[in-house]
Amino acid sequence: MIEQLDLSQVNWARAQFALTAMYHWLFVPLTLGLSFLVAFFESIYVKTGNEDWKRITKFWMTLFGINFAIGVATGIIMEFEFGTNWSNYSWMVGDIFGAPLAIEGIFAFFLEATFFAIMFFGWDRVSKKFHLFSTWMVAVGSNLSALWILVANAWMQYPVGMAFNPDTARFEMQNFWEVALSPYAISKFTHATSSSFLLASLFVMGISCWYLLKGRHQLMAKRSIAVAAVFGFLSASYCGLTGDEAAYSVAQKQPMKLAAMEGLYKGETNAGVVALGIINSEKQPGDEQRDFIFSVRVPVVLSLLANRELGSFVPGIDDLVFGNEEQGITSVASRMERGRMAIKYLAAYKEARDNNHEMAADRALQQFTLYQDDMGYGHLRSPADAAPPVATTFYAFHIMVALGTLFPLVFLVALYFLYKGNLEKQRLFQLIGLLCIPLSYIASQAGWVVAEVGRQPWAIQGLLPVHIANTNLTTGTVQTTFFIFLGLFTMLLIAEIKIMLKQIQIGPEEG
């Protein structure tokens, strides 16, 4: 069965979903963060009664609306792809994965959309306080939408609250709250949203810096930077804390991903973290080639971050693939053998049940139960397949961390120049602020590359490999839709950028 798989089709399906997800994530973080910044601007307006703050609010609200509309379109397409390209996945885990998506659609999106119209069209139709309440509800609703999407994604990374039903060959939910409130879901939500607040703050600051460079709308620009820099610095600080918690969750639940993030092949006690390095792209699990062409390490730190304990052991890729008896790590080969036994006994159980051989069915089910935890490994072709693409995961992680360390410094410098009263004279800083817009998107996309590429080869960690989760379509069909989506999403992105740039060129209405 495994040998007959069309891996070209699987890889094209992967590429299509990655394309859709990455385009969608260009819009989502700005929506999450800018919704709160708009609420802050309007709160200041309602508090002070100053019409300048109302004009500031309306300007950033317009950019929020443009981004929101196009983000919804890409999100809908991504959800449809679960049924088109990943129907086996949808069949096997739809009982679990569908629940948070349904809540997102029924509750969070409804809350967001209901108040969205009031926020945009209700300025002269409702009271100031009710309009402000509507703006805050849009911000809360946007982030609640993200919550349920991230709960679903976190379950893929750390599947809990479910059980496999051998009669239906499906994973079924046993405890909704265990799924919704798992530590992995909480850390993923807090890190994704705080990084989105950070991106939106850099977006506001960058555009405001452009106005300062052009000598236009300087009061609006400085006020916008003041709010964005405070919110951004707080978000960046919190993002660092949530990032540490997210990395700890990865270390405990996805040690292979952590090993790839650090390019660690041989497990170490008091392992150091790589501050800077160039991966040896020829290195494969189990060979004797060196891990890095060049690296700078900070001793001990990785063990402390991964296990909250000095002197602790951090497993490497070789330990996790080939096993480490001393550390109690089972080899992938052994788990593959157990997984194939699970598949064998599951097939025997289904055959005996279909033929009404109850005793044979009971015996097969008992044997299946012994091996079912490793069933997903039974679909792997070789032990080395359990390791993700190391170089991609390593570089994406380190780019994200490096930029995440830079951004709070930028916010502090902005606040310093605002305090000194000479921000409009700092052309070098204004250029840096403008440059931080694309850098923030690079950092945001890199974070998702770490999360998703580092999880490979699994669609559901340890349970369902990607090549088993896909739909039985021809390679040509998936290629065709890939290029259709590529063209469609690119046109949407170009359209958004052009509309955004036109609106930015116009600027806020003058008082």
N, C-alpha and C positions, 0 to 999 in steps of 0.2 A: 504493500500500500504506500509506504513512505517513498520507495524508490520511484514510483510512478508520478509523484507530484510535479506539477509544472511550477518550478521555483521562479521562473521568469514572471509568471502571472502573479505570484505572491509578492514579489518585489515591486512590481508595478502597482499593485493594490496598496502596498506600504507607502510607496512614493506619493500616490494620489491622496491618501489620508494625511500624510505629513504635509503635503502642499496645502490642503484645505485647512489643517489645524494651524499652520504657521501664518497663513494669510489672516485667518480669523483672529489670531492672537495679536496681530498688528492693531486691531481695533479695540479689543476687549480691555486691555489695561488702561488705555486712555479714558474709556468710558467709566471704569471703576473709580479712577482717581479724580478725573475732572468733575464728575458729579458731586463729589464732596467739596472740591474747591469752589464750584459755583455756589453751593450751599453756604460756604463760609463767606463769600463775597456778598451774597444777599443778606445774610445775618448781620453783617456790618452795616449794610444799607438800612435795614429795618431798625437797627439799634440807633444809628446816628441820624437817619433821615436825609443824609447827604446824597443828592442826585448823582454825583460823580460815581458813587459806588453802585448805583442802579445801572448806569451805563457800562461800567466794568462787568457787572453781572450779566447783562444782556449780551455783551460781546462774547464772553467765554461760553455762555449758554448756547450761542449760535454754533460755535465750533463743536461743542458737545453734541448738539443735535445732528450735525452732518456726520460725525463719526459714529453715533449710535445707529443711525439708519442703515449704513452700509455694513456695520458689524453684525446686525441681525440677519442680513441676507446670507452672509458666509456661514453663520452658525447653524442656520436651518439646513443648508446643504450638507454640512458635516454630520448632522444627526441622521440624515437620510442615508449616508454612506454606510452606516451600520447595517442597514437592511440590504443594500445593493452589493457591496463588496465583502461584507463580513457577516453573512447570514448564519454561518455555523456558530459564530460568537454570539449573535443575537438569540439564536435558539437555545444555546447551552446556558447562558447567564442572563437572559432577558428578564427573568423573574426578579433578579437582584438589581441589575444595572438599570432597568427601566424605571424602578421606583423613584430614585432621586431625580431622574430626568422628568418624570411626570409631575413631581412636586414643583420642580423648577418652572415648568410650563404653566401649571394651574395656579400656583400661589405667587411665586416671586415675580414672574413676568407679568402676571395680572396686576399685581401691586404697582410695579414699575410703569406699565402702560397706562393705567388709570390716571395716575397723577402726572404723567408726562404731558398730556394735553393741557392740563391746568397750568403746569409750569410754563409752557410756551405761549399759550393763548389766553391765559387768565389774568394778565397784569392789570387790566382795567375792569375786570369782571368780578373779581373776588377781593377780599380784604388783603392787606399786606401780610398779616400774620398767617392767613390760610394759604396764601401763595407761597410763603416761606415754608410752611408745613409740607406743601406739595413738593417743593424742591428737595427737601430733606427725605421725603418718602421715595422720590426717584433715586436718590443716592443709596438709600437703604435697600430698595428693591433691586437695583443693579447688582449690589454686592451679595444679596440673597440668591440671585440667579447664579452668580459665580459659586456660592457655597455649595449648591446641590450638584453642579457640574463637577466641582472639585471633590466632593464626596464620592461621586461615581468613579472618578479617575483614581482617587486614593484606594478604593476597593480593588481596582485592577493591580495596584502596586502591593497591597497587603490585604488579601481576601479573608474576611472574617464574617461571622454572623450567618453562615450558610452551611449547607450539607449537600452532598451529591446523592441524587436519587437514581439508583441503578435501573429502576423500571422505566424511567423516561429519558435516562442519559442526560440529565440536566442538573445544574447547580441551582438549588432553591434556597430562598431566604428563610432563616430561622429566627433572627433577631434584628429587626430594623434599627434599633437604637445602637446596637453594637456596630452596625455598618456606619451609621450617621455620626457617631461620636467616637470612632476609633482614634487613637492618638495620631495615626498617620493622616487621617482626614483633617484633624484640627491643625496640625503643623503645616499641611499643604495649603489649607485655606488662609491661615494667617500669613504665610510667606508669600503666596501669590498675590494677595490683596495689598500687603504692605509694599511689595515691589511695584505694584501697579500705582499706588499712591506716589511712590518715588518717581516713576516715569512721568506721570501727569504733572507733577511739580516741576520737573525739568522741562517739560513741554511748555508750560506757562512761562517759566523763567526764560527759556530760549527765545520764544516769540517776543517777549517783552524786551529782551536784549536787542533784538532786531530793530524794534522801534527806537531804542536809545541810539543805536548806530545810525539810524536814519534821521534822528532829531525830531521824531514825531511822537505825539501822545506820551510825553515823558512822565507826566504826573500819573497817568494810568499805568504806565509800564513799571514805575517804581513801586506803586501800591500793589500791583500784581506780584511783583518779585518779593515784596515784603511778606505777603501771605504765603506764597508758594515756597519761599526759602524756609520759613518756620515749619510749615507742614512737611516739606521735603526732608528737612533735617531730622525731625521726629520720626518720619516714616523710614528714613534710611537707618536710623539707630535701631528702630524696632525690627526692620528687615534683617539686620545683622543678627539679632537675637533669634528671630524665627528661622533664619537660615541655619543657625547652629542647631536648633532643635530638629529641623528637617533633616540635617545631615546625621544627627544622632539616630533618628528613626530609620534612616537608610542603613546605617551601620548595624542596627539591631535586626532589621527585617529583610534587608537586601544587601548582604555583605559583598556579593559579586559586583553590584553597582558601585559600592564604595571603593572596592579594589580598582575598578576601571577609572573612577574619578581621580585616583591618585597614581595610576599606572603601577600598582603594587602587584608584583607577581609572586614573590616569596614573602610569606607572612613573617611578621616581626613582633617581638616584644619591645615595648617602648618605641614604637614605630614613629618615624618623623614625617612631617607633612612636606610636600614638594612646593616650594615657593615659586620656583621657576624651572622649567625643563623642556627638553625636546625629546619626544618619544622616539624610540627605535621602531619604525614602522614594519620592520622585518620580523620582529619578535613574535613568537607564537607560544601558547601555553605548553609548558613542559620542555621546551628546548633550552639550550645553554647560552643563547645570545643575551647580550646585556639589555636591560630594560630601557635605559635612556642613553642618548648620544651625549646629552649634557643635562645636569640637574643641580639645583641648589635646594638643600633640605633644611628644615628647622627640626632639630631632634625632639623626640618624645611627644610632640604636640598631637600627632594623629591618634596615638593611643589614648591620650587624655580626652580628645574631642569625641572619639568613637565610642568609648566605654565609660567615660567619666571616672577613669581610674588610672593612675600612674602604674607602670609595670605590667599593663595588660597586653594581651596578644591580639593583633589585628591580622586576620587571615588574608592571604593574597590569592590571586587568580589560580595559581598552581595548587594551593591547598584546597580550594573549593572545587576544582575540576578533578584532581587526582586523589583527594582525601588527605587527611592528616590524623592518624590514629591518636597521637599524643594529645591533640586538641579536640578529639571527639568529632571530627568532621568526616562524614561519609562521602566517598567518591561519587562522581556523576555516573560512572560506569555501573556501579552497584545499584544506584537509584534507577538507572535505565533498565537494568535487568528486572528489578522489582516492578517497575512500571509496565513492562511487557507482560509480566505475570498477571498484573491487574487487568490489562486489556484482554488477555486470554481468558481469564475466569469470568470477566464481564460478558464476553461473547458466549461462553458456555452457559452462563446463567440465563441469558436471553433465549438461547436456543432451547434449553431444557424447559423454560417457562412457556415458550411458544408451543412446545410439544406436550405440555401438561405433565412433565416428569417432575413432580414436586420434590422428591427426595434429592434428585440430581441438581435441581435448581437451588435447594437449600445448601447443599455441599459447595456448589460453585460460589454462592453468595458469601458463605463463610470464608472461603479462600480469597475472594475478591476483597473483602473487608480488611484482610491482613496486609494487602499491598496497595490499597487505593490511594493512600497519601502520596505515593510516587507515580501515580498513573500518568501525569503529564510528562514525566521524563521518558516514559515508554515510547513517545513519539519523536524523540530526538534521534538524529542520525549518527552522531558521534559525541563523545564527552566534550570535545572542544567547542561544540555548538552552544554549550551553556554559557560561554563567555561572550559579552557584548563587544561591539567595536570599541577597542580601548582608546585609540588616538582621538576619535571624535568626542568620546565622553570626557576624556582628560582635558582637551583644549577648551571645549565648551565650558566646563566647570571652572577652569582657571581664568578664562576671559570674564565670566560672570563675577567671580570673586574680586578680580582686579578692578573692574569698573565699579562694582559695588563699594569698594573701599575709597575710590576717587570721589564719588558723588557727594557724600556728606561734607567733604572738604570744600567743594564748590559752593554748597549752601552756606557754609560758615563764612567764606570769603564774601559772598553776596551780602550777608547780614552785616559784616564788618564795614563794607563800603557804604551801605545804607546808613549805618550808625555815624560814619564820618561825614556823610552828606555829599559825597563826591562820586557816586556810582555812575552818573551820566558822563563822567570824564574818563572812565576806565575802559578804553576801547579793547584792550587785550582781554579783559575779563568778559566783555560783551561778546567777543568772538568765541571765547571758550564756552560761554553759556549757550550760544547758538549751536556749537558743535555737540554739546551734550544731548541734544534731541536725538540725532541718529545713534549716538553711543548708548543712550538709554534703551532704545529698541534692540540694539545688538545684545545688550546684557539680558533683556527680557526673553528674547528668543533663545539665547544660549541656555538659560535656565530650563526651558522646556526640552531642549535637545538632551540635556543631562537626564531629565526625568524619564524621557521616552526611549531614547537610544540606549541609555544605561540599563533599561529593563529588558532589552532583547536577550533571548529570543522569545520572550513570553508576552502573550496578549493578557493573560491573567497569571501573575507571578507564581511559578511553580506548578500551575494547574493546567494551563492551556497554551501551547506554543502558537505562535502567529500563523504558521503554515497550516495548522489544523483549523484555525478560526475563520479562514477566508471562505468566499463563495466560489462555487465551481463555474467560473466564467473563463472565456478564452482570453489569452494575453492581448489579442488585438482589440477586444472590447474594452478592456481596462485602459489600454494605451489611448484609445480614441477619447474616452471620457476624461482621461488625465489631461490631454491637450485642450479639450473643450474647457475644462475647469481652469487650466492655466491661463487661457485667453480671457475667460470671463473674469476671473479674480484680478488679473492684471489690469483689465479695463476698469473694474471697480476701484482699484487702488489709484490708478491714474486720475479717474474722475474725482475721487475724494481729495487727492492732493491738489488738483486744479481748483476745486471749489473752495478748499481751505485757503489756498494761497490768494485767491480772489477776495475772500472775506477778510483775510489778514491785511491785504493791500488796502481795502476800504477802511478797515479799522473800526473802532467804536464810534458811535454817533457823537457828534460834538455837542457840548452843552451851550 
